Amino acid sequence: MQDECLLQMRNIEKRFPGVLALNGVDFTLRKGEIHALMGENGAGKSTLIKILTGVYRMDGGSISIEGSPINIHSPQDAQNKGISTVYQEITLCPNLSVAENMFIGREKGVWVDQKTNEKRADEILERLGIPARGAKQLGNCSLAVQQMVAIARAVDMKCKVLILDEPTSSLDDKEVKMLFDLMRDLKAKGVGIIFVTHFLEQVYEVSDRITVLRNGELVGEYLTEELPQVQLVAKMIGKDLDELNTLGEAGEDGKTRSEEVYYEAKGLSSSEALPFDFSIRKGEVNGFTGLLGSGRSESVRAIFGADKVNGGKVKIKGEPVKITRPIEAMKHGIGYLAEDRKRDGIIAELSVRENIILALQVMNGFFKPISRRESEAFADEYIKVLNIKTASRETPVGSLSGGNQQKVILARWLLTHPDYLILDEPTRGIDIGTKLEIQKLVLKLAEDGVSVTFISSEIEEMLRTCSRLIVMRDRHIVGELTGKDLNQSQVMKTIAGGEAS
């Protein structure tokens, strides 16, 4: 096996003030393999990757490629040594062509032969099976193709180690398949791929080996085929998953205890959502499901008034109300955790405390500021209740892990004591342990009488939490599932063919 070894990281240590982020971690990548790097947020995955890519300097340990020891001084140095990274958030230039993105910063001299570059790009794209042309503007390509162009750029730079950091989080099933086909093709060419993801099913679909980190330490390295999924999750969170397996059962009694309709809309439409009817009962957990682009997010944005409302009638507790702006929704007891937490959720430069009190302060108004003492008490309460991992309440929220950022936004809305809470992709890109915490919180809120609309790309997660699913396709509601029809097969059948049978 040693002659197959491409990358070895041995006894890696990294310290930050007051924190031992990595404690003697080993990692081995072989030629022509896809190796999943797994662990909860805060487990040390990002720190290990940043050491490998020259963003951080390690405090101890050694790195070698193909048996030769190396020191990595910067991201450019890492690229020169054959280590390339493609991040979840595409860092290319959408206003430039595919070819320009592939070769930008690599031309020598002043003159750039665009036609030659486009032809060269076409050859690389064709060789890798990427459905794009060099002359096409990158911004006109799908997210999946943009990810693949980033990979093509890395491969053309003679990369030996390719790191894919959450590459599928914004892709639909067809696009994921395209990306996986490319990964397998690169694997066959001898490239070693480090695959970082929170989608467990994808790990088992495409990876050969799995390395698990927890709390900055190595748990172990495993052949994917020899590690059952339930054991992987147990190793990641450090405990058995009996509570996950029984989560749906535990929540059954709390699903829709009341027949009282809390919110009802008829013919609601917005600049982004076609007219639709919708209702939710007090203490009910329901959800919109469908493929990316089906209109599920646009529908809940219309409910919250986040997009311009064009028409429809809305009642809350049977009384007609007008909701055309988020502040009106908030004053009627509606909270909304948006799909894109970085764009529409956190204010990265503000502290955890300031982010938590934001919605309540908006509801109170500019002339009724929350005192420093009150805001500190609120922040401390929800940091404890939601187990938010932060050095202090004054830590900038942008420095927290994705899962803890999501908890801060949840705290923001819980502080307003909503009657109706809309959660759009609340568990996207976060670890399995935090996902479990959020799912349990949703069911507890329902038990307390809060109505919750829950949206997730993971159907199993929806089935565990929701008592009713509204199925969407092409911005239309095509079915509604309850009771015995709440299963993955029926959801997919409804998405594909219309009404549930």
C-alpha atoms as one frame of an Amber mdcrd trajectory, in Angstrom:
protein
   0.000   0.000   0.000   2.930   2.345   0.644   3.735   2.684  -3.063   0.168
   3.913  -3.615   0.528   6.642  -1.013   0.152  10.129  -2.429  -0.166  12.355
   0.648   0.804  11.733   4.257   0.069  14.102   7.136   1.497  12.837  10.404
   0.949  13.986  13.993  -0.408  17.377  12.878  -0.907  19.920  15.654  -2.418
  23.390  15.508  -2.992  25.748  18.423  -4.991  28.945  18.635  -5.157  31.116
  21.766  -6.757  28.938  24.400  -7.655  26.162  21.907  -5.865  23.027  20.701
  -7.577  22.778  17.305  -5.667  19.692  16.097  -4.010  17.222  18.417  -1.713
  14.704  16.721  -3.918  14.097  13.659  -2.856  11.655  10.934  -4.295  11.641
   7.420  -3.332   9.522   4.405  -4.495   9.953   0.811  -3.725   7.346  -1.832
  -3.366   7.817  -5.572  -6.621   7.418  -7.447  -8.937   7.401  -4.440 -11.808
   9.550  -3.183 -11.318  10.016   0.542 -14.115  11.545   2.624 -13.006  13.748
   5.527 -15.825  13.666   8.066 -16.634  15.244  11.407 -18.945  17.704  13.086
 -18.438  21.438  12.783 -15.490  22.223  15.007 -14.014  18.747  14.623 -10.913
  20.126  12.892 -11.632  19.420   9.221 -11.287  23.024   8.063  -8.138  23.543
  10.120  -6.526  20.435   8.614  -7.452  21.577   5.092  -6.113  25.084   5.736
  -2.794  23.628   6.888  -2.619  21.490   3.762  -3.392  24.475   1.521  -0.948
  26.873   3.201  -3.526  29.128   4.854  -2.315  28.085   8.331   1.142  27.024
   9.502   1.116  23.872  11.591   2.615  23.915  15.087   3.786  20.327  14.887
   3.887  17.316  12.592   4.997  16.581   9.045   3.606  16.480   5.506   4.932
  14.507   2.546   3.832  14.020  -1.063   4.821  10.822  -2.855   7.235  10.107
  -0.032   9.068  13.441  -0.159   8.756  15.770   2.871   7.381  19.229   2.048
   6.756  22.534   3.783   3.786  24.597   2.577   4.251  28.349   2.984   1.198
  29.780   1.200  -1.827  28.834  -0.941   0.220  29.572  -4.067   2.979  27.326
  -2.757   0.411  24.566  -2.199  -0.773  24.909  -5.812   2.806  24.779  -7.047
   3.220  21.512  -5.160   0.111  20.030  -6.816  -2.522  20.712  -4.109  -5.662
  22.474  -5.323  -8.944  23.322  -3.593 -12.436  23.948  -4.937 -14.646  25.568
  -2.321 -18.391  25.457  -1.744 -18.635  29.144  -2.684 -17.270  29.460  -6.198
 -14.372  31.911  -6.323 -14.214  32.360 -10.096 -15.344  35.450 -12.043 -18.875
  35.045 -13.493 -18.466  38.033 -15.828 -15.536  36.375 -17.638 -15.609  33.484
 -20.082 -14.975  29.888 -19.106 -11.571  30.016 -20.810 -10.606  33.266 -19.098
 -11.464  31.743 -15.725  -9.435  28.624 -16.471  -6.280  30.498 -17.429  -6.523
  33.803 -15.565  -3.295  34.717 -13.806  -1.340  32.133 -15.765  -0.721  33.971
 -19.037   2.838  35.092 -19.701   3.447  38.462 -21.295   1.005  41.227 -22.144
  -0.670  39.683 -25.188  -3.398  37.091 -24.557  -4.491  34.945 -27.504  -8.158
  34.506 -26.580  -8.981  32.140 -29.458  -6.080  29.854 -28.609  -7.128  29.824
 -24.944 -10.729  29.036 -25.882  -9.601  26.148 -28.079  -7.324  24.836 -25.336
 -10.152  25.156 -22.800 -12.494  23.238 -25.126  -9.979  20.399 -25.342  -9.657
  20.187 -21.544 -13.426  20.411 -21.001 -14.063  17.717 -23.615 -11.409  15.449
 -22.134 -13.034  15.778 -18.703 -16.582  15.436 -20.037 -17.639  18.886 -18.813
 -20.641  20.284 -20.753 -19.288  23.783 -21.387 -17.413  25.745 -24.024 -14.438
  28.023 -23.506 -16.126  31.034 -25.107 -19.237  30.887 -22.918 -19.610  33.395
 -20.087 -19.202  31.536 -16.806 -22.155  33.301 -15.161 -24.475  31.757 -17.781
 -23.459  28.240 -16.703 -25.212  26.261 -13.974 -23.642  26.087 -10.513 -22.599
  22.505 -11.195 -20.792  23.455 -14.392 -19.129  26.381 -12.608 -17.876  23.928
  -9.956 -16.564  21.666 -12.730 -14.785  24.574 -14.435 -13.064  25.303 -11.129
 -12.033  21.651 -10.995 -10.848  21.756 -14.608  -8.691  24.773 -13.768  -7.174
  22.860 -10.857  -6.579  19.721 -12.929  -4.938  21.690 -15.739  -2.552  23.146
 -13.153  -1.215  19.605 -12.721  -2.863  19.012  -9.388  -2.145  15.716  -7.670
  -4.329  16.348  -4.621  -7.778  17.853  -5.241  -9.753  19.088  -2.220 -13.512
  19.488  -2.733 -15.029  21.422   0.167 -18.842  20.987   0.269 -19.054  21.022
  -3.558 -22.635  19.684  -3.742 -24.466  21.838  -1.200 -26.164  24.008  -3.862
 -26.627  21.346  -6.556 -29.670  19.291  -7.510 -29.549  15.511  -7.996 -28.764
  15.673 -11.721 -25.928  18.150 -11.140 -24.520  16.027  -8.299 -24.409  13.045
 -10.656 -22.480  15.106 -13.220 -19.981  16.150 -10.563 -19.569  12.583  -9.283
 -18.930  11.328 -12.830 -16.123  13.883 -13.132 -14.705  12.879  -9.735 -14.631
   9.222 -10.792 -12.938  10.156 -14.058 -10.216  12.080 -12.186  -9.840   9.190
  -9.763  -9.224   6.854 -12.732  -6.480   9.243 -13.897  -4.694   8.868 -10.540
  -5.762  12.110  -8.854  -6.286  11.819  -5.105  -9.498  13.569  -4.015 -10.333
  14.752  -0.497 -14.127  15.067  -0.282 -15.566  17.201   2.524 -19.356  17.019
   2.823 -22.253  16.786   5.287 -24.345  14.580   2.959 -23.864  11.069   4.297
 -25.559   9.366   1.344 -23.083  11.011  -1.026 -20.156   9.765   1.042 -21.330
   6.201   0.527 -22.070   6.763  -3.152 -18.679   8.058  -4.217 -15.933   7.627
  -1.590 -13.461   4.774  -1.111 -12.270   5.619   2.405 -13.425   7.738   5.299
 -11.369   9.551   7.924 -13.304  10.795  10.973 -12.187  13.661  13.220 -13.808
  14.666  16.506 -12.815  17.535  18.794  -9.528  18.029  16.940  -8.452  14.404
  17.223  -8.378  11.443  14.868 -11.128   8.908  15.514 -10.018   6.572  12.735
  -9.678   5.741   9.040 -12.081   3.228   7.499 -12.934   1.563   4.216 -16.295
   3.015   3.250 -17.800  -0.367   2.431 -16.866  -1.665   5.900 -18.336   1.211
   7.930 -22.150   1.192   8.236 -23.723   4.644   8.111 -25.080   4.445  11.645
 -21.580   3.657  12.939 -20.123   6.584  10.981 -22.585   8.961  12.622 -21.908
   7.468  16.051 -18.156   8.002  15.567 -18.710  11.591  14.430 -20.812  12.626
  17.411 -19.283  10.277  19.965 -22.484   8.487  21.019 -25.018   5.965  19.820
 -27.812   7.061  17.545 -30.761   5.392  19.225 -32.284   8.835  19.777 -31.938
   9.644  16.063 -33.608   6.406  15.044 -36.512   7.088  17.401 -36.730  10.834
  16.749 -39.705  10.515  14.449 -41.474   8.167  16.858 -40.835  10.496  19.785
 -42.288  13.379  17.847 -45.466  11.625  16.721 -47.498  12.686  19.736 -46.400
  16.292  19.260 -47.290  16.476  15.581 -50.408  18.575  15.104 -52.105  18.350
  18.466 -54.582  21.116  17.593 -57.147  21.528  14.845 -56.987  25.318  15.203
 -55.718  26.918  11.987 -53.117  29.527  12.876 -52.214  30.888   9.429 -54.163
  30.609   6.180 -53.477  32.059   2.723 -55.624  31.962  -0.422 -54.118  32.818
  -3.792 -50.976  34.280  -2.209 -48.456  35.426  -4.806 -45.324  37.534  -5.008
 -42.815  38.761  -7.546 -41.166  35.332  -7.279 -44.038  32.993  -6.298 -47.062
  31.945  -8.362 -50.474  32.052  -6.586 -50.876  29.268  -4.040 -53.105  28.246
  -1.130 -51.551  27.297   2.196 -52.481  26.803   5.834 -50.844  25.611   9.029
 -52.426  24.620  12.331 -51.312  25.569  15.800 -48.480  23.255  16.864 -48.158
  21.667  13.421 -44.860  20.951  11.670 -45.389  20.975   7.928 -43.012  21.505
   5.048 -42.579  22.405   1.398 -40.622  19.835  -0.555 -39.485  19.557  -4.167
 -36.349  19.819  -6.249 -34.176  22.932  -6.221 -36.009  25.611  -8.200 -39.436
  24.097  -7.518 -40.627  27.245  -5.760 -40.532  26.104  -2.136 -38.289  28.959
  -0.909 -40.196  31.526  -2.977 -43.441  30.380  -1.326 -42.243  30.891   2.246
 -40.660  34.219   1.308 -44.124  35.310   0.137 -45.601  34.232   3.481 -43.024
  36.382   5.308 -43.320  39.305   2.887 -39.648  39.019   1.955 -40.476  39.478
  -1.745 -42.999  41.940  -3.161 -46.466  40.483  -2.484 -48.721  40.812  -5.538
 -51.979  39.323  -4.349 -53.886  36.952  -2.132 -55.763  36.990   1.159 -54.218
  36.061   4.503 -55.818  35.235   7.837 -54.165  34.703  11.209 -56.318  32.995
  13.826 -59.273  33.552  11.495 -58.790  37.317  11.263 -57.840  39.013   7.953
 -54.372  40.590   8.035 -52.103  42.321   5.541 -48.495  41.156   5.306 -46.445
  42.789   2.562 -43.208  43.400   4.475 -41.136  41.337   6.927 -41.780  43.775
   9.793 -45.529  43.179   9.399 -44.985  39.429   9.508 -42.827  39.775  12.623
 -45.458  41.867  14.388 -47.975  39.098  13.664 -45.740  36.540  15.378 -43.958
  35.082  12.321 -40.211  34.373  12.279 -38.180  33.359   9.225 -34.779  31.685
   9.034 -33.682  32.277   5.429 -32.122  29.699   3.117 -28.856  31.627   2.678
 -27.613  32.371   6.187 -24.600  34.352   4.960 -26.585  36.662   2.672 -29.887
  36.941   4.569 -29.049  35.759   8.079 -25.928  36.656   9.992 -24.168  40.001
  10.033 -20.677  38.558  10.187 -18.926  41.606  11.661 -21.344  41.927  14.580
 -20.993  39.908  17.766 -23.021  36.857  18.746 -24.907  39.062  21.222 -25.732
  41.724  18.630 -26.932  39.129  16.121 -29.176  37.433  18.679 -31.039  40.616
  19.691 -31.386  41.949  16.137 -34.986  40.857  15.371 -36.292  41.858  18.794
 -34.681  45.274  18.466 -36.300  45.775  15.054 -39.696  44.876  16.542 -39.171
  47.268  19.468 -38.215  50.114  17.166 -35.311  52.508  16.958 -36.464  54.607
  19.906 -36.669  51.661  22.347 -33.127  50.269  22.401 -32.460  47.070  24.305
 -30.090  47.866  27.148 -26.627  46.333  27.288 -27.554  44.432  30.459 -30.694
  42.989  28.841 -28.895  42.036  25.643 -26.142  40.281  27.575 -28.736  38.345
  29.571 -30.611  37.354  26.402 -27.402  36.250  24.685 -26.186  34.237  27.667
 -29.563  32.515  27.956 -29.690  31.336  24.350 -26.001  30.488  24.140 -26.736
  28.060  26.969 -30.131  26.830  25.718 -28.885  26.109  22.174 -25.374  25.048
  23.221 -23.754  27.646  20.951 -20.001  27.090  20.888 -18.382  30.510  21.086
 -15.476  31.981  23.029 -17.801  34.698  24.348 -21.008  36.538  23.596 -18.870
  39.312  22.044 -17.158  37.041  19.500 -17.875  38.123  15.887 -20.452  35.658
  14.607 -18.600  35.327  11.300 -15.791  33.491  13.096 -18.121  30.721  14.327
 -18.658  27.415  12.528 -21.630  27.149  10.181 -23.668  25.122  12.646 -23.138
  27.631  15.432 -23.987  30.525  13.107 -27.260  28.746  12.369 -27.956  28.396
  16.088 -27.370  32.133  16.545 -30.018  32.890  13.901 -32.384  30.432  15.574
 -31.754  32.186  18.886 -32.587  35.510  17.210 -36.054  34.276  16.275 -36.719
  32.312  19.461 -36.054  35.503  21.415 -39.088  37.073  19.691 -41.274  34.182
  20.990 -42.890  33.522  17.585 -46.235  31.807  17.116 -45.182  30.645  13.652
 -41.573  29.889  12.668 -40.431  29.290   9.073 -37.129  27.382   8.769 -35.712
  27.223   5.229 -32.794  24.755   5.044 -31.898  25.190   8.745 -29.530  22.201
   8.671 -27.779  22.727   5.315 -24.009  22.450   5.569 -23.931  21.603   9.266
 -22.867  18.481  11.106 -25.090  15.539  12.032 -25.009  16.321  15.753 -26.281
  19.873  15.240 -28.863  18.602  12.754 -30.202  16.283  15.437 -30.350  19.143
  17.944 -32.309  21.336  15.516 -34.746  18.543  14.621 -35.408  17.891  18.312
 -35.883  21.623  18.880 -38.470  21.789  16.076 -40.520  19.002  17.658 -40.228
  20.609  21.096 -41.479  23.934  19.690 -44.464  22.125  18.169 -45.237  20.522
  21.521 -45.261  24.025  23.006 -47.829  25.148  20.424 -45.547  26.887  17.910
 -46.426  26.277  14.254 -43.355  25.397  12.163 -42.797  25.198   8.414 -39.632
  23.188   7.785 -37.795  22.992   4.456 -34.876  20.662   3.794 -33.220  19.168
   0.711 -32.922  15.917   2.670 -36.241  14.110   2.379 -35.497  11.777   5.306
 -35.095  14.809   7.548 -38.461  16.171   6.385 -40.134  12.832   7.047 -38.737
  12.720  10.590 -40.050  16.155  11.501 -43.161  16.926   9.433 -46.703  15.609
   9.753 -47.691  17.113   6.375 -45.667  17.770   3.225 -46.667  20.154   0.442
 -44.980  18.921  -2.738 -43.928  21.481  -5.377 -42.797  21.265  -8.965 -42.185
  24.141 -11.385 -43.472  26.653  -8.789 -46.829  24.865  -8.484 -48.157  22.721
  -5.628 -48.617  19.243  -7.129 -49.572  17.262  -4.049 -49.986  17.083  -0.297
 -48.879  14.060   1.717 -49.926  12.956   5.193 -50.187   9.760   7.234 -49.166
   6.565   5.461 -48.172   8.532   2.344 -45.328  10.200   4.252 -42.518   8.084
   2.825 -39.634   8.743   0.477 -41.057   6.705  -2.386 -44.327   8.612  -2.385
 -42.576  11.973  -2.160 -40.420  11.180  -5.198 -43.389   9.782  -7.101 -45.363
  12.966  -6.449 -42.475  15.206  -7.484 -42.087  13.200 -10.697 -45.706  12.647
 -11.678 -48.116  15.001  -9.939 -50.707  13.995  -7.345 -49.927  11.209  -4.911
 -51.600   7.940  -5.805
